[in-house]
């Protein structure tokens, strides 16, 4: 179900919308499509940012473990005099 809203846009923006929408698409349909794409992109960016934070947190912990293993190997493989 669609809701009717009223917004104010500059003449320049309306001209650009009309030009991009062409004769086959209404302003409303064009604006809805553009906003849906924008909102989808924003949602994906939020998910990607959260995933990156989780990966970075895990990477920091794994790097600490790797450094510990490498120190252990270095002491075990160190030449004796």
Biopython code that builds the backbone (N, CA, C, O; Angstrom):
import numpy as np
from Bio.PDB.StructureBuilder import StructureBuilder

atoms = [
    (1, "UNK", "N", (0.842, -1.172, 0.000)),
    (1, "UNK", "CA", (0.000, 0.000, 0.000)),
    (1, "UNK", "C", (0.888, 1.236, 0.000)),
    (1, "UNK", "O", (1.879, 1.293, 0.729)),
    (2, "UNK", "N", (0.548, 2.188, -0.786)),
    (2, "UNK", "CA", (1.341, 3.406, -0.901)),
    (2, "UNK", "C", (0.719, 4.514, -0.078)),
    (2, "UNK", "O", (-0.498, 4.595, 0.085)),
    (3, "UNK", "N", (1.592, 5.364, 0.435)),
    (3, "UNK", "CA", (1.179, 6.537, 1.197)),
    (3, "UNK", "C", (1.447, 7.764, 0.340)),
    (3, "UNK", "O", (2.467, 7.833, -0.346)),
    (4, "UNK", "N", (0.566, 8.704, 0.373)),
    (4, "UNK", "CA", (0.763, 9.947, -0.354)),
    (4, "UNK", "C", (1.519, 10.911, 0.551)),
    (4, "UNK", "O", (1.149, 11.108, 1.709)),
    (5, "UNK", "N", (2.591, 11.517, 0.012)),
    (5, "UNK", "CA", (3.382, 12.490, 0.755)),
    (5, "UNK", "C", (3.556, 13.733, -0.110)),
    (5, "UNK", "O", (3.380, 13.707, -1.328)),
    (6, "UNK", "N", (3.900, 14.793, 0.551)),
    (6, "UNK", "CA", (4.150, 16.037, -0.162)),
    (6, "UNK", "C", (5.565, 16.488, 0.164)),
    (6, "UNK", "O", (5.928, 16.622, 1.333)),
    (7, "UNK", "N", (6.363, 16.721, -0.875)),
    (7, "UNK", "CA", (7.722, 17.226, -0.681)),
    (7, "UNK", "C", (7.942, 18.408, -1.607)),
    (7, "UNK", "O", (7.264, 18.543, -2.626)),
    (8, "UNK", "N", (8.870, 19.247, -1.260)),
    (8, "UNK", "CA", (9.210, 20.395, -2.096)),
    (8, "UNK", "C", (10.594, 20.159, -2.690)),
    (8, "UNK", "O", (11.557, 19.902, -1.967)),
    (9, "UNK", "N", (10.681, 20.247, -3.999)),
    (9, "UNK", "CA", (11.944, 20.079, -4.708)),
    (9, "UNK", "C", (12.188, 21.306, -5.577)),
    (9, "UNK", "O", (11.250, 21.958, -6.036)),
    (10, "UNK", "N", (13.450, 21.603, -5.789)),
    (10, "UNK", "CA", (13.777, 22.746, -6.640)),
    (10, "UNK", "C", (13.403, 22.444, -8.095)),
    (10, "UNK", "O", (13.307, 21.288, -8.507)),
    (11, "UNK", "N", (13.203, 23.493, -8.835)),
    (11, "UNK", "CA", (12.857, 23.360, -10.257)),
    (11, "UNK", "C", (13.950, 22.592, -10.998)),
    (11, "UNK", "O", (13.660, 21.755, -11.853)),
    (12, "UNK", "N", (15.198, 22.879, -10.667)),
    (12, "UNK", "CA", (16.326, 22.192, -11.312)),
    (12, "UNK", "C", (16.255, 20.686, -11.087)),
    (12, "UNK", "O", (16.458, 19.903, -12.015)),
    (13, "UNK", "N", (15.966, 20.285, -9.851)),
    (13, "UNK", "CA", (15.871, 18.850, -9.548)),
    (13, "UNK", "C", (14.709, 18.228, -10.301)),
    (13, "UNK", "O", (14.842, 17.128, -10.838)),
    (14, "UNK", "N", (13.581, 18.905, -10.351)),
    (14, "UNK", "CA", (12.426, 18.371, -11.089)),
    (14, "UNK", "C", (12.735, 18.208, -12.568)),
    (14, "UNK", "O", (12.358, 17.205, -13.175)),
    (15, "UNK", "N", (13.413, 19.179, -13.150)),
    (15, "UNK", "CA", (13.787, 19.090, -14.567)),
    (15, "UNK", "C", (14.680, 17.881, -14.784)),
    (15, "UNK", "O", (14.503, 17.142, -15.753)),
    (16, "UNK", "N", (15.640, 17.674, -13.886)),
    (16, "UNK", "CA", (16.548, 16.532, -14.019)),
    (16, "UNK", "C", (15.813, 15.215, -13.827)),
    (16, "UNK", "O", (16.102, 14.244, -14.526)),
    (17, "UNK", "N", (14.866, 15.162, -12.890)),
    (17, "UNK", "CA", (14.059, 13.954, -12.695)),
    (17, "UNK", "C", (13.263, 13.659, -13.961)),
    (17, "UNK", "O", (13.257, 12.526, -14.442)),
    (18, "UNK", "N", (12.595, 14.672, -14.498)),
    (18, "UNK", "CA", (11.789, 14.491, -15.709)),
    (18, "UNK", "C", (12.648, 14.003, -16.868)),
    (18, "UNK", "O", (12.228, 13.143, -17.643)),
    (19, "UNK", "N", (13.840, 14.551, -16.983)),
    (19, "UNK", "CA", (14.737, 14.166, -18.081)),
    (19, "UNK", "C", (15.181, 12.712, -17.910)),
    (19, "UNK", "O", (15.211, 11.957, -18.882)),
    (20, "UNK", "N", (15.521, 12.321, -16.700)),
    (20, "UNK", "CA", (16.007, 10.953, -16.482)),
    (20, "UNK", "C", (14.878, 9.934, -16.514)),
    (20, "UNK", "O", (15.065, 8.822, -17.007)),
    (21, "UNK", "N", (13.716, 10.295, -15.998)),
    (21, "UNK", "CA", (12.587, 9.360, -15.965)),
    (21, "UNK", "C", (12.041, 9.128, -17.363)),
    (21, "UNK", "O", (11.580, 8.031, -17.679)),
    (22, "UNK", "N", (12.091, 10.149, -18.195)),
    (22, "UNK", "CA", (11.556, 10.027, -19.546)),
    (22, "UNK", "C", (10.038, 9.976, -19.531)),
    (22, "UNK", "O", (9.406, 10.162, -18.491)),
    (23, "UNK", "N", (9.471, 9.724, -20.680)),
    (23, "UNK", "CA", (8.019, 9.721, -20.815)),
    (23, "UNK", "C", (7.386, 8.450, -20.249)),
    (23, "UNK", "O", (6.191, 8.428, -19.954)),
    (24, "UNK", "N", (8.178, 7.402, -20.099)),
    (24, "UNK", "CA", (7.619, 6.122, -19.681)),
    (24, "UNK", "C", (7.507, 5.916, -18.183)),
    (24, "UNK", "O", (7.017, 4.877, -17.741)),
    (25, "UNK", "N", (7.953, 6.890, -17.388)),
    (25, "UNK", "CA", (7.950, 6.690, -15.942)),
    (25, "UNK", "C", (7.513, 7.989, -15.255)),
    (25, "UNK", "O", (7.957, 9.077, -15.622)),
    (26, "UNK", "N", (6.657, 7.861, -14.276)),
    (26, "UNK", "CA", (6.194, 9.039, -13.549)),
    (26, "UNK", "C", (7.287, 9.524, -12.598)),
    (26, "UNK", "O", (8.213, 8.784, -12.266)),
    (27, "UNK", "N", (7.163, 10.762, -12.173)),
    (27, "UNK", "CA", (8.093, 11.294, -11.175)),
    (27, "UNK", "C", (8.061, 10.430, -9.914)),
    (27, "UNK", "O", (9.103, 10.081, -9.360)),
    (28, "UNK", "N", (6.865, 10.096, -9.477)),
    (28, "UNK", "CA", (6.725, 9.302, -8.251)),
    (28, "UNK", "C", (7.443, 7.965, -8.370)),
    (28, "UNK", "O", (8.165, 7.559, -7.459)),
    (29, "UNK", "N", (7.244, 7.279, -9.498)),
    (29, "UNK", "CA", (7.887, 5.976, -9.694)),
    (29, "UNK", "C", (9.403, 6.133, -9.744)),
    (29, "UNK", "O", (10.138, 5.326, -9.174)),
    (30, "UNK", "N", (9.861, 7.171, -10.427)),
    (30, "UNK", "CA", (11.298, 7.418, -10.526)),
    (30, "UNK", "C", (11.895, 7.686, -9.144)),
    (30, "UNK", "O", (12.907, 7.091, -8.774)),
    (31, "UNK", "N", (11.271, 8.575, -8.392)),
    (31, "UNK", "CA", (11.774, 8.934, -7.062)),
    (31, "UNK", "C", (11.744, 7.718, -6.136)),
    (31, "UNK", "O", (12.678, 7.506, -5.362)),
    (32, "UNK", "N", (10.684, 6.923, -6.208)),
    (32, "UNK", "CA", (10.606, 5.722, -5.376)),
    (32, "UNK", "C", (11.728, 4.750, -5.723)),
    (32, "UNK", "O", (12.350, 4.179, -4.827)),
    (33, "UNK", "N", (11.993, 4.556, -7.011)),
    (33, "UNK", "CA", (13.061, 3.658, -7.441)),
    (33, "UNK", "C", (14.420, 4.140, -6.944)),
    (33, "UNK", "O", (15.213, 3.363, -6.413)),
    (34, "UNK", "N", (14.673, 5.426, -7.124)),
    (34, "UNK", "CA", (15.956, 5.994, -6.703)),
    (34, "UNK", "C", (16.125, 5.885, -5.189)),
    (34, "UNK", "O", (17.194, 5.507, -4.711)),
    (35, "UNK", "N", (15.082, 6.211, -4.436)),
    (35, "UNK", "CA", (15.167, 6.121, -2.981)),
    (35, "UNK", "C", (15.334, 4.677, -2.515)),
    (35, "UNK", "O", (16.099, 4.415, -1.586)),
    (36, "UNK", "N", (14.637, 3.745, -3.141)),
    (36, "UNK", "CA", (14.773, 2.333, -2.775)),
    (36, "UNK", "C", (16.208, 1.862, -3.014)),
    (36, "UNK", "O", (16.772, 1.139, -2.193)),
    (37, "UNK", "N", (16.798, 2.276, -4.147)),
    (37, "UNK", "CA", (18.189, 1.914, -4.430)),
    (37, "UNK", "C", (19.127, 2.526, -3.396)),
    (37, "UNK", "O", (20.032, 1.856, -2.901)),
    (38, "UNK", "N", (18.913, 3.784, -3.075)),
    (38, "UNK", "CA", (19.744, 4.477, -2.096)),
    (38, "UNK", "C", (19.641, 3.802, -0.726)),
    (38, "UNK", "O", (20.656, 3.550, -0.077)),
    (39, "UNK", "N", (18.426, 3.516, -0.296)),
    (39, "UNK", "CA", (18.231, 2.884, 1.009)),
    (39, "UNK", "C", (18.851, 1.488, 1.053)),
    (39, "UNK", "O", (19.423, 1.085, 2.066)),
    (40, "UNK", "N", (18.734, 0.760, -0.048)),
    (40, "UNK", "CA", (19.372, -0.558, -0.125)),
    (40, "UNK", "C", (20.878, -0.448, -0.030)),
    (40, "UNK", "O", (21.522, -1.240, 0.659)),
    (41, "UNK", "N", (21.444, 0.533, -0.721)),
    (41, "UNK", "CA", (22.893, 0.746, -0.677)),
    (41, "UNK", "C", (23.340, 1.117, 0.736)),
    (41, "UNK", "O", (24.358, 0.618, 1.214)),
    (42, "UNK", "N", (22.592, 1.982, 1.400)),
    (42, "UNK", "CA", (22.935, 2.370, 2.770)),
    (42, "UNK", "C", (22.883, 1.168, 3.704)),
    (42, "UNK", "O", (23.751, 1.012, 4.562)),
    (43, "UNK", "N", (21.881, 0.324, 3.548)),
    (43, "UNK", "CA", (21.759, -0.872, 4.385)),
    (43, "UNK", "C", (22.943, -1.804, 4.150)),
    (43, "UNK", "O", (23.500, -2.348, 5.104)),
    (44, "UNK", "N", (23.332, -1.994, 2.887)),
    (44, "UNK", "CA", (24.484, -2.846, 2.571)),
    (44, "UNK", "C", (25.763, -2.273, 3.173)),
    (44, "UNK", "O", (26.596, -3.012, 3.698)),
    (45, "UNK", "N", (25.913, -0.955, 3.094)),
    (45, "UNK", "CA", (27.103, -0.313, 3.656)),
    (45, "UNK", "C", (27.181, -0.504, 5.170)),
    (45, "UNK", "O", (28.267, -0.700, 5.715)),
    (46, "UNK", "N", (26.042, -0.449, 5.846)),
    (46, "UNK", "CA", (26.021, -0.677, 7.294)),
    (46, "UNK", "C", (26.419, -2.104, 7.628)),
    (46, "UNK", "O", (27.184, -2.339, 8.564)),
    (47, "UNK", "N", (25.893, -3.066, 6.856)),
    (47, "UNK", "CA", (26.244, -4.472, 7.077)),
    (47, "UNK", "C", (27.735, -4.686, 6.816)),
    (47, "UNK", "O", (28.412, -5.368, 7.586)),
    (48, "UNK", "N", (28.245, -4.101, 5.724)),
    (48, "UNK", "CA", (29.660, -4.252, 5.383)),
    (48, "UNK", "C", (30.547, -3.616, 6.449)),
    (48, "UNK", "O", (31.594, -4.170, 6.787)),
    (49, "UNK", "N", (30.149, -2.471, 6.982)),
    (49, "UNK", "CA", (30.928, -1.815, 8.035)),
    (49, "UNK", "C", (30.957, -2.680, 9.295)),
    (49, "UNK", "O", (31.999, -2.820, 9.935)),
    (50, "UNK", "N", (29.799, -3.262, 9.646)),
    (50, "UNK", "CA", (29.749, -4.144, 10.816)),
    (50, "UNK", "C", (30.606, -5.393, 10.582)),
    (50, "UNK", "O", (31.330, -5.829, 11.477)),
    (51, "UNK", "N", (30.520, -5.966, 9.373)),
    (51, "UNK", "CA", (31.327, -7.149, 9.056)),
    (51, "UNK", "C", (32.813, -6.821, 9.111)),
    (51, "UNK", "O", (33.609, -7.609, 9.623)),
    (52, "UNK", "N", (33.186, -5.660, 8.582)),
    (52, "UNK", "CA", (34.590, -5.261, 8.604)),
    (52, "UNK", "C", (35.086, -5.099, 10.036)),
    (52, "UNK", "O", (36.207, -5.496, 10.357)),
    (53, "UNK", "N", (34.261, -4.523, 10.889)),
    (53, "UNK", "CA", (34.631, -4.370, 12.294)),
    (53, "UNK", "C", (34.855, -5.740, 12.942)),
    (53, "UNK", "O", (35.819, -5.931, 13.683)),
    (54, "UNK", "N", (33.968, -6.683, 12.661)),
    (54, "UNK", "CA", (34.118, -8.036, 13.211)),
    (54, "UNK", "C", (35.381, -8.708, 12.686)),
    (54, "UNK", "O", (36.106, -9.353, 13.443)),
    (55, "UNK", "N", (35.642, -8.557, 11.390)),
    (55, "UNK", "CA", (36.843, -9.151, 10.803)),
    (55, "UNK", "C", (38.104, -8.532, 11.389)),
    (55, "UNK", "O", (39.065, -9.239, 11.691)),
    (56, "UNK", "N", (38.101, -7.213, 11.551)),
    (56, "UNK", "CA", (39.271, -6.551, 12.120)),
    (56, "UNK", "C", (39.504, -6.988, 13.556)),
    (56, "UNK", "O", (40.646, -7.205, 13.961)),
    (57, "UNK", "N", (38.439, -7.118, 14.325)),
    (57, "UNK", "CA", (38.566, -7.564, 15.702)),
    (57, "UNK", "C", (39.145, -8.982, 15.739)),
    (57, "UNK", "O", (40.044, -9.267, 16.530)),
    (58, "UNK", "N", (38.630, -9.864, 14.886)),
    (58, "UNK", "CA", (39.129, -11.241, 14.828)),
    (58, "UNK", "C", (40.572, -11.260, 14.334)),
    (58, "UNK", "O", (41.386, -12.046, 14.821)),
    (59, "UNK", "N", (40.891, -10.399, 13.372)),
    (59, "UNK", "CA", (42.252, -10.347, 12.826)),
    (59, "UNK", "C", (43.239, -9.927, 13.904)),
    (59, "UNK", "O", (44.336, -10.480, 13.986)),
    (60, "UNK", "N", (42.866, -8.961, 14.728)),
    (60, "UNK", "CA", (43.755, -8.525, 15.808)),
    (60, "UNK", "C", (44.048, -9.686, 16.756)),
    (60, "UNK", "O", (45.196, -9.890, 17.150)),
    (61, "UNK", "N", (43.031, -10.437, 17.119)),
    (61, "UNK", "CA", (43.216, -11.577, 18.013)),
    (61, "UNK", "C", (44.074, -12.657, 17.351)),
    (61, "UNK", "O", (44.948, -13.239, 17.994)),
    (62, "UNK", "N", (43.824, -12.922, 16.073)),
    (62, "UNK", "CA", (44.602, -13.935, 15.356)),
    (62, "UNK", "C", (46.051, -13.496, 15.194)),
    (62, "UNK", "O", (46.961, -14.319, 15.287)),
    (63, "UNK", "N", (46.273, -12.213, 14.954)),
    (63, "UNK", "CA", (47.649, -11.716, 14.829)),
    (63, "UNK", "C", (48.423, -11.908, 16.127)),
    (63, "UNK", "O", (49.606, -12.248, 16.095)),
    (64, "UNK", "N", (47.781, -11.700, 17.254)),
    (64, "UNK", "CA", (48.423, -11.924, 18.548)),
    (64, "UNK", "C", (48.797, -13.400, 18.682)),
    (64, "UNK", "O", (49.897, -13.719, 19.134)),
    (65, "UNK", "N", (47.907, -14.287, 18.299)),
    (65, "UNK", "CA", (48.184, -15.721, 18.379)),
    (65, "UNK", "C", (49.342, -16.104, 17.467)),
    (65, "UNK", "O", (50.211, -16.882, 17.861)),
    (66, "UNK", "N", (49.361, -15.566, 16.258)),
    (66, "UNK", "CA", (50.431, -15.885, 15.300)),
    (66, "UNK", "C", (51.769, -15.396, 15.835)),
    (66, "UNK", "O", (52.772, -16.105, 15.748)),
    (67, "UNK", "N", (51.790, -14.193, 16.384)),
    (67, "UNK", "CA", (53.036, -13.677, 16.948)),
    (67, "UNK", "C", (53.529, -14.578, 18.082)),
    (67, "UNK", "O", (54.731, -14.812, 18.212)),
    (68, "UNK", "N", (52.620, -15.075, 18.889)),
    (68, "UNK", "CA", (52.980, -15.974, 19.981)),
    (68, "UNK", "C", (53.574, -17.274, 19.442)),
    (68, "UNK", "O", (54.584, -17.761, 19.951)),
    (69, "UNK", "N", (52.947, -17.829, 18.417)),
    (69, "UNK", "CA", (53.452, -19.067, 17.809)),
    (69, "UNK", "C", (54.825, -18.833, 17.191)),
    (69, "UNK", "O", (55.722, -19.663, 17.340)),
    (70, "UNK", "N", (54.995, -17.712, 16.503)),
    (70, "UNK", "CA", (56.288, -17.427, 15.874)),
    (70, "UNK", "C", (57.387, -17.241, 16.925)),
    (70, "UNK", "O", (58.514, -17.696, 16.727)),
    (71, "UNK", "N", (57.070, -16.578, 18.033)),
    (71, "UNK", "CA", (58.056, -16.428, 19.110)),
    (71, "UNK", "C", (58.429, -17.805, 19.680)),
    (71, "UNK", "O", (59.598, -18.078, 19.951)),
    (72, "UNK", "N", (57.433, -18.651, 19.855)),
    (72, "UNK", "CA", (57.679, -20.000, 20.367)),
    (72, "UNK", "C", (58.580, -20.775, 19.409)),
    (72, "UNK", "O", (59.536, -21.422, 19.836)),
    (73, "UNK", "N", (58.272, -20.710, 18.111)),
    (73, "UNK", "CA", (59.083, -21.423, 17.123)),
    (73, "UNK", "C", (60.495, -20.866, 17.076)),
    (73, "UNK", "O", (61.455, -21.622, 16.926)),
    (74, "UNK", "N", (60.629, -19.573, 17.201)),
    (74, "UNK", "CA", (61.961, -18.953, 17.135)),
    (74, "UNK", "C", (62.826, -19.422, 18.306)),
    (74, "UNK", "O", (64.019, -19.676, 18.140)),
    (75, "UNK", "N", (62.218, -19.533, 19.486)),
    (75, "UNK", "CA", (63.004, -19.988, 20.637)),
    (75, "UNK", "C", (63.323, -21.484, 20.550)),
    (75, "UNK", "O", (64.377, -21.919, 21.013)),
    (76, "UNK", "N", (62.437, -22.255, 19.972)),
    (76, "UNK", "CA", (62.674, -23.711, 19.838)),
    (76, "UNK", "C", (63.717, -24.002, 18.774)),
    (76, "UNK", "O", (64.477, -24.963, 18.889)),
    (77, "UNK", "N", (63.754, -23.171, 17.737)),
    (77, "UNK", "CA", (64.657, -23.406, 16.606)),
    (77, "UNK", "C", (65.936, -22.578, 16.700)),
    (77, "UNK", "O", (66.753, -22.601, 15.779)),
    (78, "UNK", "N", (66.115, -21.866, 17.770)),
    (78, "UNK", "CA", (67.312, -21.024, 17.915)),
    (78, "UNK", "C", (68.521, -21.918, 18.066)),
    (78, "UNK", "O", (68.486, -22.913, 18.790)),
    (79, "UNK", "N", (69.603, -21.555, 17.372)),
    (79, "UNK", "CA", (70.817, -22.372, 17.488)),
    (79, "UNK", "C", (71.397, -22.296, 18.900)),
    (79, "UNK", "O", (71.387, -21.247, 19.543)),
    (80, "UNK", "N", (71.890, -23.416, 19.349)),
    (80, "UNK", "CA", (72.509, -23.451, 20.674)),
    (80, "UNK", "C", (74.010, -23.288, 20.509)),
    (80, "UNK", "O", (74.589, -23.761, 19.531)),
    (81, "UNK", "N", (74.627, -22.632, 21.445)),
    (81, "UNK", "CA", (76.077, -22.425, 21.337)),
    (81, "UNK", "C", (76.835, -23.240, 22.320)),
    (81, "UNK", "O", (78.064, -23.178, 22.356)),
]
sb = StructureBuilder()
sb.init_structure("model")
sb.init_model(0)
sb.init_chain("A")
sb.init_seg("    ")
for serial, (resi, resn, name, xyz) in enumerate(atoms, 1):
    if name == "N":
        sb.init_residue(resn, " ", resi, " ")
    sb.init_atom(name, np.array(xyz, "f"), 0.0, 1.0, " ", f" {name:<3s}", serial, name[0])
structure = sb.get_structure()
